[in-house]
Amino acid sequence: MELRQLRYFVTLAEELHFGRAAERLHIVQSAVSQQIRRLERELGVELFDRSPRTVRLTEAGQLFLPEARAVLAAEGRARAAVAGLLAGRSGTLRLGTSEGLGEHLDLVLAALARLAPRVSVELTSAPTQARLDRVRAHELDATFVRGVTESPELRLIPVWWDQLVVALPAGHPLAARESVDLAGLAGLPLRLAARARNAALRDLVLSACRAAGFDPVLAPPFTTLQDTLALVGAGDPSWTVLYQSHARRLSAPLVVFRPPETPVSMGTLLAVSDSNPPWCLDLLLRSCDHDHDR
């Protein structure tokens, strides 16, 4: 039994809706369902009655809920005890960043400043492999990465899921809708980063397009964000994708950002040395949990 499963269970018990629970947890809905099923198999009981319209706690779920909350409360007290000790320590956290973190990075730094006011942060931006190599060489304490499944000598810790949004011309017919059916973009050229630059994101978007029933026509590749959005908005009609957390911070009058009707998301991980993690790792992970103090 994992604390993550208990956290998912309590959140679902409070929301009684898989979609809302996933949104609160910043993960995809299928991950909530999968972990709840695993928890139920381990306990040997069903915790929820599921129907197409409703989700309700079973009698076993009602009995399990206060115990799960008690375990999570104990975890919180244990974390707080250690964090209280660490918060008084001073030092520098050398942190690598990924392109497109957007508001996530703001929230992490704000939370870290609150939890450990005497810790200063140095940010480093570089290609993914370069940052991983620097963590491995202890030149960085940690780095955010996407699209990495394993890396020798490093521990990869999932921290959040980021939804993708479609960027398309403000004058396009689909721009008037709250969400976009990807199939409606089949005839519009797609601007993606070259495979050597961002293979994981490229593969994810192409896979989503194929799941929607088409192979996209590829326009000249994504260059800089500024240039690409300018071409999407005012050049030959085309579209691209951005992380929602990044798009929320942008002002591009000739471009609109719309979520796909079928959500597409990419996980963000924190890479640290497996043998020598940073002394403030617990504080950093708490800072990555944007709902921690809500």
C-alpha positions as CSV (number, residue, x, y, z in Angstrom):
1,M,0.0,0.0,0.0
2,E,1.4,3.4,-1.0
3,L,0.8,6.8,0.4
4,R,0.1,7.9,-3.1
5,Q,-2.8,5.5,-3.3
6,L,-4.2,6.7,0.0
7,R,-4.0,10.3,-1.3
8,Y,-5.8,9.4,-4.5
9,F,-8.5,7.5,-2.5
10,V,-9.1,10.4,-0.1
11,T,-9.3,12.9,-2.9
12,L,-11.7,10.7,-4.9
13,A,-13.8,10.2,-1.7
14,E,-14.1,13.9,-1.3
15,E,-14.9,14.7,-5.0
16,L,-16.8,11.5,-5.9
17,H,-15.8,12.2,-9.5
18,F,-12.8,10.8,-11.2
19,G,-12.3,13.9,-13.5
20,R,-12.4,16.4,-10.6
21,A,-10.1,14.2,-8.5
22,A,-7.6,14.0,-11.3
23,E,-7.7,17.7,-11.8
24,R,-7.0,18.3,-8.0
25,L,-4.1,15.8,-8.1
26,H,-2.7,17.3,-11.3
27,I,-2.6,13.9,-13.0
28,V,-4.6,12.1,-15.7
29,Q,-7.9,10.4,-14.9
30,S,-6.6,7.0,-15.9
31,A,-3.9,7.2,-13.3
32,V,-6.5,7.8,-10.5
33,S,-8.6,4.8,-11.7
34,Q,-5.5,2.5,-12.0
35,Q,-4.2,3.3,-8.5
36,I,-7.6,2.9,-6.9
37,R,-8.0,-0.5,-8.6
38,R,-4.6,-1.6,-7.2
39,L,-5.6,-0.4,-3.8
40,E,-8.8,-2.3,-3.9
41,R,-7.1,-5.5,-5.1
42,E,-4.6,-5.2,-2.2
43,L,-7.4,-4.7,0.3
44,G,-9.6,-7.4,-1.3
45,V,-12.7,-5.1,-1.3
46,E,-14.3,-2.5,-3.5
47,L,-14.0,1.0,-2.0
48,F,-16.4,2.7,-4.5
49,D,-19.6,1.9,-6.3
50,R,-19.1,3.1,-9.9
51,S,-21.8,3.7,-12.4
52,P,-21.9,5.8,-15.6
53,R,-23.4,8.7,-13.7
54,T,-22.3,8.4,-10.1
55,V,-19.4,7.4,-7.9
56,R,-20.2,6.5,-4.2
57,L,-18.3,5.1,-1.3
58,T,-19.1,1.5,-0.4
59,E,-19.5,0.5,3.2
60,A,-15.8,-0.7,3.1
61,G,-14.8,2.7,1.6
62,Q,-16.7,4.6,4.4
63,L,-14.8,2.5,7.0
64,F,-11.5,3.0,5.3
65,L,-11.7,6.8,4.8
66,P,-11.0,8.0,8.3
67,E,-8.1,5.5,8.6
68,A,-6.6,6.7,5.4
69,R,-7.0,10.3,6.5
70,A,-5.2,9.5,9.8
71,V,-2.3,7.9,7.9
72,L,-1.9,11.0,5.6
73,A,-2.1,13.3,8.6
74,A,0.7,11.3,10.3
75,E,2.7,11.6,7.1
76,G,2.2,15.3,7.2
77,R,3.3,15.6,10.8
78,A,6.4,13.6,10.0
79,R,7.3,15.7,7.0
80,A,6.7,18.9,9.0
81,A,9.0,17.8,11.8
82,V,11.9,17.2,9.3
83,A,11.0,20.2,7.3
84,G,11.1,22.4,10.4
85,L,14.7,21.3,11.0
86,L,15.7,21.7,7.4
87,A,14.0,25.1,7.0
88,G,16.5,26.6,9.4
89,R,19.5,25.5,7.3
90,S,21.0,27.8,4.7
91,G,22.6,26.9,1.4
92,T,22.2,27.1,-2.3
93,L,20.0,24.8,-4.4
94,R,21.3,24.5,-8.0
95,L,18.2,23.6,-10.0
96,G,18.0,22.9,-13.7
97,T,14.8,24.0,-15.5
98,S,12.9,22.8,-18.6
99,E,11.6,25.0,-21.3
100,G,7.9,25.7,-20.9
101,L,7.5,25.2,-17.1
102,G,5.6,28.5,-17.0
103,E,3.6,29.1,-13.8
104,H,4.9,25.8,-12.3
105,L,8.3,27.3,-11.7
106,D,6.8,30.4,-10.1
107,L,4.8,28.3,-7.7
108,V,7.8,26.1,-6.8
109,L,10.1,29.0,-6.1
110,A,7.4,30.8,-4.1
111,A,6.7,27.7,-2.0
112,L,10.4,27.0,-1.4
113,A,11.0,30.6,-0.3
114,R,8.2,30.1,2.2
115,L,9.3,26.7,3.5
116,A,13.1,27.4,3.5
117,P,13.6,31.2,3.5
118,R,17.4,30.8,4.0
119,V,17.9,28.7,0.9
120,S,18.9,30.5,-2.3
121,V,18.2,29.1,-5.7
122,E,20.4,29.1,-8.8
123,L,18.6,28.2,-12.0
124,T,20.2,26.6,-15.0
125,S,18.8,26.2,-18.4
126,A,20.4,23.8,-20.9
127,P,19.5,20.8,-23.1
128,T,18.0,17.9,-21.2
129,Q,20.9,15.5,-21.5
130,A,23.3,18.3,-20.5
131,R,21.3,18.9,-17.3
132,L,21.1,15.2,-16.5
133,D,24.9,14.9,-16.9
134,R,25.4,17.8,-14.6
135,V,23.2,16.3,-11.9
136,R,25.1,13.0,-12.3
137,A,28.4,15.0,-11.9
138,H,26.9,16.8,-8.8
139,E,27.2,20.2,-10.6
140,L,23.4,20.5,-10.3
141,D,21.4,19.3,-7.2
142,A,18.3,18.5,-9.3
143,T,16.7,19.3,-12.6
144,F,13.2,19.2,-14.0
145,V,12.9,17.0,-17.1
146,R,10.2,15.7,-19.4
147,G,10.1,12.7,-21.7
148,V,12.8,10.8,-19.8
149,T,12.1,7.2,-18.7
150,E,15.4,6.3,-17.1
151,S,18.9,7.8,-16.6
152,P,21.8,5.9,-15.1
153,E,22.7,6.8,-11.5
154,L,19.7,9.2,-11.2
155,R,16.4,8.9,-9.5
156,L,13.4,10.2,-11.5
157,I,10.6,11.5,-9.3
158,P,7.2,12.4,-10.9
159,V,6.1,15.8,-9.7
160,W,3.1,16.8,-11.9
161,W,1.3,16.4,-15.2
162,D,1.0,19.3,-17.7
163,Q,-1.9,19.5,-20.2
164,L,-1.1,20.6,-23.7
165,V,-3.0,23.2,-25.5
166,V,-3.4,23.9,-29.2
167,A,-2.2,27.3,-30.5
168,L,-4.0,28.3,-33.7
169,P,-4.8,31.5,-35.6
170,A,-7.4,33.7,-33.9
171,G,-9.4,33.8,-37.1
172,H,-9.6,30.0,-37.6
173,P,-13.2,28.7,-37.2
174,L,-12.1,26.4,-34.4
175,A,-10.8,29.3,-32.4
176,A,-14.4,30.2,-31.4
177,R,-14.8,27.0,-29.5
178,E,-13.8,26.3,-25.9
179,S,-12.0,23.1,-26.9
180,V,-10.6,21.7,-30.1
181,D,-11.3,18.4,-31.8
182,L,-7.9,17.5,-33.2
183,A,-9.5,15.9,-36.2
184,G,-10.7,19.4,-37.3
185,L,-7.0,20.4,-37.7
186,A,-6.2,17.6,-40.1
187,G,-5.8,20.0,-43.1
188,L,-3.9,22.6,-41.2
189,P,0.0,22.2,-41.2
190,L,1.5,21.5,-37.8
191,R,4.7,23.1,-36.5
192,L,6.6,20.9,-34.2
193,A,10.2,20.9,-32.8
194,A,12.6,18.7,-34.7
195,R,13.0,15.2,-33.3
196,A,16.6,15.9,-32.2
197,R,15.3,18.8,-30.1
198,N,12.2,17.3,-28.4
199,A,11.5,13.8,-29.5
200,A,9.1,13.0,-26.5
201,L,6.8,15.9,-27.2
202,R,6.9,15.4,-31.0
203,D,6.0,11.7,-30.6
204,L,3.2,12.5,-28.1
205,V,1.5,15.0,-30.4
206,L,1.9,12.8,-33.5
207,S,0.4,9.9,-31.5
208,A,-2.6,12.1,-30.4
209,C,-3.2,13.1,-34.0
210,R,-3.2,9.5,-35.2
211,A,-5.5,8.6,-32.4
212,A,-7.8,11.3,-33.8
213,G,-7.7,9.6,-37.2
214,F,-5.1,11.5,-39.2
215,D,-1.4,12.0,-39.9
216,P,-0.7,15.7,-39.7
217,V,0.9,17.7,-42.5
218,L,4.1,19.0,-41.1
219,A,5.0,22.7,-41.6
220,P,8.5,24.0,-41.2
221,P,9.6,23.1,-37.7
222,F,9.1,25.1,-34.5
223,T,12.0,27.5,-34.0
224,T,11.7,30.0,-31.2
225,L,8.4,30.5,-29.4
226,Q,8.2,34.1,-30.5
227,D,8.8,33.3,-34.1
228,T,6.5,30.3,-34.2
229,L,3.6,32.1,-32.6
230,A,4.1,35.0,-35.0
231,L,3.9,32.6,-38.0
232,V,0.9,30.8,-36.6
233,G,-0.9,34.0,-36.0
234,A,0.0,36.0,-39.1
235,G,1.8,33.7,-41.6
236,D,0.5,30.9,-43.6
237,P,-2.2,29.2,-41.5
238,S,-0.7,26.5,-39.2
239,W,-0.9,25.3,-35.6
240,T,1.3,24.1,-32.8
241,V,1.1,23.0,-29.2
242,L,2.3,24.5,-25.9
243,Y,2.2,23.4,-22.3
244,Q,-0.9,25.0,-20.7
245,S,1.2,26.3,-17.7
246,H,3.3,28.2,-20.2
247,A,0.5,29.4,-22.5
248,R,-1.3,31.0,-19.5
249,R,1.5,33.5,-19.2
250,L,1.6,34.5,-22.9
251,S,0.1,37.4,-24.7
252,A,-0.3,36.8,-28.4
253,P,-3.3,38.8,-29.8
254,L,-3.3,36.9,-33.2
255,V,-3.2,33.4,-31.6
256,V,-5.7,31.6,-29.3
257,F,-4.9,28.6,-27.0
258,R,-7.5,25.9,-26.8
259,P,-7.3,22.5,-25.0
260,P,-8.0,19.4,-27.1
261,E,-11.4,17.8,-26.5
262,T,-9.5,14.6,-25.6
263,P,-6.8,15.8,-23.1
264,V,-3.2,15.3,-24.0
265,S,-0.6,15.6,-21.2
266,M,3.1,15.2,-20.5
267,G,4.6,14.4,-17.1
268,T,7.3,16.4,-15.5
269,L,9.9,14.7,-13.4
270,L,12.5,15.8,-10.9
271,A,15.9,14.1,-11.5
272,V,18.3,13.8,-8.5
273,S,21.4,11.8,-7.8
274,D,20.4,8.3,-6.6
275,S,23.4,8.0,-4.3
276,N,23.6,11.6,-3.1
277,P,20.3,13.5,-3.3
278,P,20.2,17.1,-2.2
279,W,19.8,17.7,1.5
280,C,16.6,19.8,0.9
281,L,14.9,17.2,-1.4
282,D,11.9,16.8,0.9
283,L,11.4,20.6,0.9
284,L,11.8,20.8,-2.8
285,L,9.2,18.0,-3.4
286,R,6.8,19.7,-1.0
287,S,7.3,22.9,-3.0
288,C,6.4,21.0,-6.2
289,D,3.1,19.9,-4.6
290,H,1.1,23.0,-5.5
291,D,-1.9,21.9,-3.5
292,H,0.1,21.2,-0.4
293,D,-1.1,24.2,1.6
294,R,-4.6,24.5,0.1
